[in-house]
Amino acid sequence: MLKVFLVEDESIVREGLRDNIMWQQYGYRFAGEAGDGEMALPLIRKVKPDLLITDIKMPFMDGLALSRIVSAEFPQMKILIISGYDDFEYARQAIQVGVEQYLLKPVTRSALQKALVEIREKIRNERAQEDYLDKFKEEMLEYEQFSRRNFFEKVFEGHISVQEIYEGAQRLSLELDAAAYNLAMVSLWEKRDAQERSQDSRLTAGKREELTRCFLRYPEYLIFRWNINTYGILMKGEEEQMEELRDRCRKNIIRICSGHDSELEWFLAIGEPVTRLSLLPQVYSKVNHMMSSRFLKPGQHILTMEDGTLGQMRESGSLGGVDIAKADPEIIKNFLMRGQVEEIEDFVDGYLESQSKALQSRMFRDYLTLSIRFTTIAFVVRLGYREEELLDGIETQGPHHAGLSAEEMKPYMLELMHRALDLSNRAMDSQGKKLLKKAMEYIEENYARDTISLNEAAGAVEVSANYFSTMFSREMEMTFTEYVTQKRMEKAKQLLRQTEKHAGDIAVEVGFKDPHYFSFVFKKTQGCTPREYRSGVKG
């Protein structure tokens, strides 16, 4: 029920309108009245009516002055002016203010009823359009995350100019103007899922969703997916704000992620602020450098430059410079499962540096090299590859892993890590293609059902929604929602041109319960209405 507020200085007219119009019959609830604009304004601010009916000529504050204030404060509120003055200047000013209708006194019941119905329908249509737009934006949120990921990857890796950064931000409706910038990265995964990249639990998915919701509330933060396990958070503001933004970011992440240490592995790295967009690649380099040490510090959630792989890591509580915990094969295994190719060199530097004293012993070097070798072989064999596919060309003259000098260990380990991750990525690509084929078959069979969703499709191919979303976007270069919408629109266009079916029936046939929402999406994606497309006016 819409709320209506009446402002009229003539009490007889005001009471007549109030008591003689069947407001509810026309979809309204009479919410209040006042004798002039000055008295009306505080009541309007309190009641927030959907429709304001006001006279023009009133003492203290006239209707036009009141309308200007109300239009500025409540742009969605509709205004209906009633006046005894048939004056073009009044009408012109009313139009400038944005008044919906202008009725002359004496106002007949039929004229007012007609105006009420027209305004009611306009409000309903506008609200329906707003609802449709909100729903469309929600459905396209996955696309927004995918686009942001691609955009920020180019920004932080220094692949685009400052001008291209601003142009890309404008296309994505991202506000990047600020005096200073900083970057945080948070990586999280569930410990029990360490063996399965494609698996995700409610706990992990819930934490990622909570992180996203938390930072979307603040305009000073731009959160985006970096990879399956990691989110980036770009901070922007005045220089004097950056410390506060960093502290708030850290506190929110600790609040969201802590308390599940036995189940959840999480890490946070925050860079140092800069005053130019062109310096963001430097910030990213340092943050990425810090994040690479997360495999060496599994119990330490907040990573700093001192923990980074280029800093000196000192062994404490070790025997003869050997820290067994830092030589644990699980560190290598976790990196192979969770690490990225661009992190390999930092990781290897940190891993070897943490054992720099012990590496002076040949016995320890042989032990460590064998441990790395066997762990890496086990990893690629588990992916379905043969040991020779990993070692071919590295160990051409016998077991080259034996008797390596301290200087030879780094290139040997780098080569193993690169080959292992290359094989892993090939396995993921192969798995992705198989999953994609299965997913495409599922979509083809089910896109016309209004209940189809990313979660449902992920369940059908037996992977987590998080993994499925990332895999589908990477392989198809569009999101799941975009693809389903595209399929629906193609089918709808075919039916519009080749059949005489009503647009409402076509909407249902291609997966839309609401024919009005179907028309909204059709126009949004195709640039014309279904009617225009069918008639050949457009498209």
Salt bridges, closest charged atoms under 4 A:
GLU8 OE1 - LYS105 NZ 2.96
GLU10 OE2 - LYS105 NZ 3.66
ASP19 OD1 - ARG18 NE 2.84
GLU33 OE1 - ARG14 NE 2.82
GLU33 OE2 - ARG18 NH1 2.74
ASP50 OD1 - ARG127 NH2 2.35
ASP55 OD2 - LYS105 NZ 2.95
GLU73 OE2 - ARG45 NH2 2.58
GLU89 OE2 - ARG92 NH2 2.53
GLU100 OE2 - LYS78 NZ 3.77
GLU100 OE1 - LYS122 NZ 2.98
GLU118 OE2 - LYS114 NZ 2.58
GLU121 OE2 - ARG120 NE 2.90
GLU121 OE2 - ARG124 NH1 3.63
GLU126 OE1 - LYS78 NZ 2.79
GLU144 OE2 - ARG148 NH2 3.19
GLU153 OE2 - ARG149 NH2 2.81
GLU157 OE1 - HIS159 ND1 3.87
GLU190 OE2 - ARG192 NE 3.50
ASP193 OD1 - ARG192 NH1 3.31
GLU196 OE2 - ARG382 NH2 3.38
ASP200 OD2 - ARG208 NH1 2.64
GLU209 OE2 - ARG213 NH1 3.11
GLU210 OE1 - LYS207 NZ 3.93
GLU210 OE2 - ARG255 NH1 3.84
GLU220 OE1 - ARG248 NH1 3.72
GLU243 OE2 - ARG246 NH2 3.90
GLU244 OE2 - ARG248 NH2 3.55
ASP247 OD1 - ARG246 NH2 3.24
ASP247 OD1 - ARG250 NH2 2.75
ASP261 OD1 - HIS301 NE2 3.56
GLU263 OE2 - HIS260 ND1 3.56
ASP323 OD2 - LYS326 NZ 3.95
GLU330 OE2 - LYS333 NZ 3.33
GLU343 OE2 - ARG294 NH1 2.73
GLU345 OE2 - LYS410 NZ 3.45
ASP346 OD2 - HIS289 ND1 3.37
ASP349 OD1 - LYS410 NZ 2.85
ASP366 OD2 - ARG362 NE 3.55
GLU387 OE2 - ARG373 NH2 3.68
GLU388 OE1 - ARG386 NH1 3.39
GLU389 OE2 - ARG386 NE 4.00
GLU395 OE2 - ARG373 NE 3.07
GLU395 OE2 - HIS401 ND1 3.42
GLU415 OE2 - ARG419 NE 2.87
ASP422 OD2 - ARG426 NH1 3.99
GLU441 OE2 - LYS437 NZ 2.92
GLU444 OE1 - LYS487 NZ 2.61
GLU456 OE2 - ARG449 NH2 2.40
GLU475 OE2 - ARG474 NH2 3.70
GLU509 OE1 - LYS501 NZ 2.73
